[in-house]
């Protein structure tokens, strides 16, 4: 299945609410496994949720750095 993936990397600096945002088109049957493979070899904790509109949101804690992956059906 094709998704528009939005990857948000939150800034750890206090007082800075900005984040890096990357948008790409990906093809995968399993967004959770896709993120696992992207972050392979790193200390990571993942939580996922599916929204009513079909968007799959995966929150990742990568060695203390928060990231969010949103997979929107294309």
C-alpha positions as CSV (number, residue, x, y, z in Angstrom):
1,X,0.0,0.0,0.0
2,X,1.2,3.5,-0.7
3,X,1.4,6.1,2.1
4,X,2.5,9.7,2.5
5,X,4.8,9.4,5.5
6,X,5.4,12.5,7.7
7,X,8.3,12.1,10.0
8,X,8.6,14.7,12.8
9,X,11.7,14.8,15.0
10,X,11.2,16.9,18.1
11,X,13.9,19.2,19.4
12,X,15.2,18.4,22.8
13,X,16.5,21.9,23.6
14,X,14.5,23.6,26.3
15,X,12.5,26.6,25.1
16,X,12.6,25.5,21.5
17,X,9.3,24.1,20.2
18,X,10.5,23.7,16.6
19,X,10.8,20.2,15.0
20,X,12.3,18.8,11.9
21,X,9.6,17.6,9.4
22,X,10.3,15.3,6.5
23,X,7.6,14.2,4.0
24,X,8.0,11.2,1.6
25,X,5.9,8.7,-0.3
26,X,6.5,5.1,0.8
27,X,5.1,1.7,-0.2
28,X,4.7,-0.9,2.6
29,X,2.3,-3.5,3.8
30,X,3.3,-2.9,7.4
31,X,4.1,0.7,8.6
32,X,5.1,-0.5,12.0
33,X,7.7,-2.9,10.6
34,X,8.8,-0.1,8.1
35,X,9.7,2.2,11.1
36,X,11.4,-0.7,13.0
37,X,13.6,-1.3,9.9
38,X,14.4,2.4,9.6
39,X,15.5,2.6,13.2
40,X,17.2,-0.8,13.3
41,X,20.3,-1.0,15.5
42,X,19.1,1.8,17.8
43,X,17.6,1.7,21.3
44,X,14.0,2.3,20.4
45,X,10.5,2.1,21.9
46,X,7.5,2.2,19.6
47,X,3.8,2.9,20.2
48,X,1.2,2.9,17.4
49,X,-2.4,4.0,16.9
50,X,-4.8,3.9,13.9
51,X,-7.0,7.0,13.5
52,X,-10.6,6.8,12.2
53,X,-9.5,8.3,8.8
54,X,-7.0,5.4,8.3
55,X,-3.9,7.3,9.3
56,X,-1.4,5.2,11.3
57,X,0.6,7.2,13.8
58,X,3.7,5.6,15.3
59,X,5.5,7.4,18.2
60,X,9.1,6.4,18.7
61,X,11.5,7.1,21.5
62,X,14.9,6.7,20.0
63,X,17.4,6.8,22.9
64,X,15.5,9.7,24.4
65,X,14.7,11.6,21.2
66,X,11.0,11.7,20.4
67,X,9.9,11.1,16.8
68,X,6.5,10.7,15.3
69,X,5.7,8.9,12.0
70,X,2.3,9.5,10.4
71,X,1.3,7.2,7.5
72,X,-1.6,8.7,5.6
73,X,-3.1,6.4,2.9
74,X,-2.3,7.8,-0.6
